[in-house]
Amino acid sequence: MRRFLKDYFVLQAAEIKKFLRWKERLLWNLMGSVTFFIAFVFVWSAVFAEGFGGIGNLTRETFVVFILSGTLLWEVIGVNLGPVSHVFVREKYMRTSLYFFLSPASRTAFLLAKAGTSLMQILITNVFLISVALYFFDFEFKGSLLLAFLVFTLTFFCFYGLGVCIAALGAWREGIADFSWMFSNILSILSGVWYPVEIFPEPLRSVSKSLPTTQAIEMLRKIGIQGSGLQEILPELTFLGFLTFLFLLLGYLVFRAVEGRAMLIGI
C-alpha cells in the first residue's frame, strides 16, 4: 500500500504539471462550455417568450436547471470520451509510453492519476458554470445535493472506465481513439443534453432513453427539477452502478492486455 501511494502521488504530480503546461487549453474549455450553456438559455428563452408550453421536464420555470444539468453532466461524460480516450495515444506520440511500460510503477496508480487530472478539469469547469448560473440566471436546485453528487461520481467512473478501454485500444490502433470524438458527438445529440429527448420520433426516442448517458442526465434532472429522492431514481441508479463496475473492469482488463502486447512486440 505504501508503494502504491508513493507511485500515485508521484504520477499525479507529474500529470498536474503536464495539465498546467497549457493553461490556455483550460480557458478555451471553459469558454466553450459557458458559450453552449448561455446560447441554449437564450434559445429556450426566445421559444418560451413566443408561448411554447414546455415538454417533459423542460418548462418556462425549469429550463435553466434543465440546460445546466445536461451541461454539467456532459462535462463529466465528454472529458472521458475525449481527452481520457486519447491519453495513451499522446504518450505514444511523445515517445514516453515505452518508459512507462518498462517502469516498475503501479499500473493502477497510473490510471488513477489520469483520473485525478480529469476530475480537476471537470471540477474547475463545473464550478464556473454553476457560478455563472447563480449570478446571471434564476437557478434553483430542488433535490438532494448528496444524491446529485452520487450520480456525478457514478457517471464519472462509468465513462472513465469506457474512456480507458478506448484509450488502451487506441494505443494499439490510433483510429479507435479518434473514433471516440465522433462517438461523443453522436451521444451528445441522442442524449438530450440541451433539449428534451421527447422531441425525437420513434423508434429513435426509445433508443435515446435506453442510453446510459440519457439516463444519467435524466436522473440529475429529476433530482434538481422534481426533487426526486433515492426511491424514484433507484432503477436507473442501479443500472448505472452495474455499468460502472462493468466498464471499470473492462477498461482495466483491456489496458493490461494492450500492456502485454506492448511488452511483447512494442507499441
N, C-alpha and C positions, 0 to 999 in steps of 0.2 A: 504494500500500500504506500509506503514512504517513497519507494522508487517511482511508482505511478504518479503520485502527487508532484514529485520533483519534475518529472518529464512534462506533466501537464502545465505547470506554471512557466517552465522554460519555453515550451512551444506556444503557449498562449501569449506570452510577452512578445515573442517573435511575430506572431500573427497580428497583434495590435500594431506593432511598428510598421509592418507592411501595409496594413489598412490605412494608417495615418500618413503614409508617404504621399498619397494622392488625396489631399484634403478637398480639392475641387470636386472630386467624384461624389463625396458626401453632400456637398452643396447642390450639385445637379440632381442627385436623387431626391433631396428634399424638395427642390423646386418642382420637379416633375410630379411628385405625389401631391403636393399642395395645389398645383395647377389643375390636375384631374379632379380633385375634390371640389375646388371652387367652381370650376367650369360646370360640373354636373349640378351643383347647388343652384347656379344661375339658370341652367336649362330647366330644371324642375320648378324653380320659382316662376319662370315665364309660363310654363304649362299650367300650373295651378292658378296663375293670375287670369288665365283665359277660361276658367271654370271647370277644369278637369276635376272629377270627383275622387280619384285615387283608385288604386288597385292593390290587393294584398295588403302588406304592411306599409306600403307607400301611400301616405296621405299628406294633406297640407300641413298637419300638425307634426308629423313624424319624419318628413323626408330628409331633414338634416341628419338625424340619428341613423336613418336608413342608409344614406350615402356614406356617412363616416364609418359605420360598422363594416360595410363592404370594403372601403378603402383601407382601414386598419388591418383587417384580416388578410386582405390581398397582399399587403406588405409582408406578412408572415409567410404566405404561400409563395409569392413571387421571388423573394430572395433565395428560397431553396431551389426553385425550379430554374433560376437564372444563375446568379453568381456561384452558389454552392455546387451546382451541377457542372461547373467548369473548373473547380479547384485543382483537380489532378491534371487536367489539360494544361493549365497555366504552369503547374510545376514541371510538366514535361517540356513545354516551350522554353522555360527558363533554365532547363537542364539541371534542375535540382531534385527531380524525382529519384534519380539513381542514388543520391546521397541519403535520401530518406529511407529507401528500401534497404540500404546497407547498414543503416544506423540501428543501434540497439534500443532506440526509444520505443515506448509503448505505443502500439497502433491505436488502441482505444483512446489514449491521451491525445494523440494527433487528431483523431476525428472529433473529440470533444473541444479541442482548441479551435478547430474550424467552426464548430457550432457556436462557440463563445463570441467569435468575431461577428457572425451573422446576427446573433442576439443583440450585440451592441449597436449594430446598424439599424435593426428594427426598433430598438428602444428609442434611439435618437429621433428617428423619423416619426414614430407614432406619438411621442410626447409633443413634438412640434405640431403635428396635425390636430391633436386634442386641444392644444393651446390656441390654435387658430379658430377652431370651432367654438371654444368657450368665449373668446374675446370678440369675435366678429358675428357670430350667429347664435340663434336661440337653441341651445343644446341642453337636453336633459336626458340622462340615462336612468331609467326607472328601476332596473333589476339589480341583482347582487353583483358587485364588482368581483367578489371572490369566485363566483361561478363563471363570470366572464373571463377571469384570469385562467381558470381551469381549461376553458375552451381554447384560449390562446396557446396555452402550454401544450395541450394535446395536438393542436393543429401544427404548431412549430415542429415538434418531434416527429409527427407523422410524415410531413413533407420533407423534413430533414433526412429521414431515412430513405425516402424516394430520391432525393437530390444526391445523396451519397451513392446510391445504386447507379444512377445515371452518370455521375462523375467517374466512378470506377470503370464503367463500361466505356466512357468517353476517353479514358486514358489508353484504352486498347484500340478503339476506333473513334477518332475525333468527331466524326459526323453524328454520332449518337448524342454527344454533349451539345452540339449545335442544334440538333432537333429539339432540344428542350425549350429553346426560345419560341419556336412555333407552337409546341405543345402548351406552353404557358399562355400564349396569346389566345389559343383556342379555348382553353379553360376559362380565361377571364371573360370571354364572350358568353360562354354557356353557363357560367356560374352566377350570373346576375349580380355582379359586383356593384354596378352603378344604376341598375334598373331591375324591376321585378321579373322573375322568370315566368310569371303568368302571361306575359306578352307573347311567349313562344307558342307556335301551333303544335298540336300533337302530331307525331309522337316525340318531337324534339323536346317538349316540355317534360315528358316523363324521363327522358334521358338526362336532362338537366337536373331534375330533382333527385336523381339517383347518384349523382356525383358527390364524392366526399367534400369537395370544395364548396358546392352549393349547400350541403347540409351543415357544414361548419359555419358559413356565413349566416344561414337562416337561424341557426341556434343562437348566435350572438344577437341577431335582430329580435328574436323572441324575448331574450333576456332584457335588452335595452329598451324595446318599444312596448312590449306587453307586460314586462315584469315577471316573466315565467320563471318558475323555480326548477329544482333538480328533477322533480317528478315529471314535469311537462316535456323536458328535453332528454329524458333518460334513454329512450331507444336510440336516438341519433348520437348521444354521447357514448353509449356502449359500442356502437358501430365504429365511431371514430377511434375509441380506445383500442379496439381489435385491430384496426388498420395501422395504428401507431406501432403496436407490437410487431405486426407483420412486416411493415416497411423497415423498421429499425433492424430487425433480424435479417431481412433480405439484403439491406444495404451493407451490413457487416459481412455477411457471407459472400456477397459479390466482391466486396473490397478485398477480402482475404484470397479469393480465387484469382483475381487480377494481380494481386501482390505475388502470389505463387508463380503466375505466368511471367511476371516481370523479372523475378529472380531467376527463372529458367532460361528465358530467351532474350530478356531485355525489352523494355518498352520506352 
